[in-house]
Amino acid sequence: GEIDTFLLICRILGKGIEMAFVKKIFALLKDKGFRKLRAGYLPSAKNAQVKDFWEKAGFSCTSCSNDGKNYELLLDNADMQIEKFYHINIK
């Protein structure tokens, strides 16, 4: 699977909510039979604060340059442990 767009508001960055959310998504996708995810990062003037987001989420950079980065994550190896003080409801 490929993550086309992932938007975050700056007010939650660094609070752990963003990682809890993506880990929940990883677990749901793994349960649905996905084994590998791809994502990308295209630098802009407004998104420099998330340039390492996918690396922090456990992705490996498959191609990295000043023009952008491409990432891959094997879900069998992904950390999906969410801190117990976060609770995410998916309906």
Rosetta blueprint (number, residue, H / E / L):
1 G L
2 E E
3 I L
4 D L
5 T L
6 F L
7 L L
8 L L
9 I L
10 C L
11 R L
12 I L
13 L L
14 G L
15 K L
16 G L
17 I H
18 E H
19 M H
20 A H
21 F H
22 V H
23 K H
24 K H
25 I H
26 F H
27 A H
28 L H
29 L H
30 K H
31 D H
32 K L
33 G L
34 F L
35 R L
36 K E
37 L E
38 R E
39 A E
40 G E
41 Y E
42 L L
43 P L
44 S L
45 A L
46 K L
47 N L
48 A H
49 Q H
50 V H
51 K L
52 D L
53 F H
54 W H
55 E H
56 K H
57 A L
58 G L
59 F L
60 S E
61 C E
62 T E
63 S E
64 C E
65 S E
66 N L
67 D L
68 G E
69 K E
70 N E
71 Y E
72 E E
73 L E
74 L E
75 L H
76 D H
77 N H
78 A L
79 D L
80 M L
81 Q L
82 I L
83 E L
84 K L
85 F L
86 Y L
87 H L
88 I L
89 N L
90 I L
91 K L
